[in-house]
Amino acid sequence: MSLSELYQQLILDHNRSPRNRGALEAPTHSAVGHNPLCGDQLQLQLQLMDGRVAEVAFEGSGCAISTASASLMTDAVKGLDKDELDELFAKFHALATGDESSDKLGKLGAFGGIRDYPTRVKCATLAWHTLRAALHGELGATTE
C-alpha cells in the first residue's frame, strides 16, 4: 500500500468515526465555522486549563475532508498552549496551501495532497480557522 493510499484510509477512517465529536460540559472557548462553498458547518469547543487545551470537541456537518480534518485536529491539539496552537495552525495552513512538507506534521500530513484541489483546501482548513477564532475570542470563522 502506498503512502497516498494510507493517507486516504486515514481520512476515510476519521470521517466514518470522528474522534472528539460532541459537546463539552464546560467549554472556556468556542466558535462556529462555516464554509459557504461546500456547506460545511462546525461548532468547536475548547476547555483550557492552565493555558493548555485540556479538552476539545466539535459538532456539525460537513464533507469527508472537513470532518476528518476536525477529527485529526482535535487529537493533535490536546495539551498544547496558545502559542503552540498558533504555530501548528500556521504549519497546517502552509501544508494545505502548498508551502509546507507533510513529514513534519505526523498524521496531519494526510492533507498534504489537498493543495492540488483548491476548492477542497477550504474544507480541510475550516476546523483550523474555527480553532483560531475560538482562541482569539472571535465569534466565528468562514473559509470564503
HELIX and SHEET records of a PDB file:
HELIX    1   1 LEU A    3  ARG A   16  1                                  14    
HELIX    2   2 ALA A   64  VAL A   77  1                                  14    
HELIX    3   3 LYS A   82  THR A   97  1                                  16    
HELIX    4   4 SER A  102  LYS A  104  5                                   3    
HELIX    5   5 GLY A  106  ASP A  116  5                                  11    
HELIX    6   6 PRO A  118  LEU A  135  1                                  18    
SHEET    1   A 4 ARG A  52  SER A  61  0                                        
SHEET    2   A 4 ASP A  40  MET A  49 -1                                        
SHEET    3   A 4 HIS A  29  ASN A  35 -1                                        
SHEET    4   A 4 GLY A 140  THR A 142  1                                        
END                                                                             
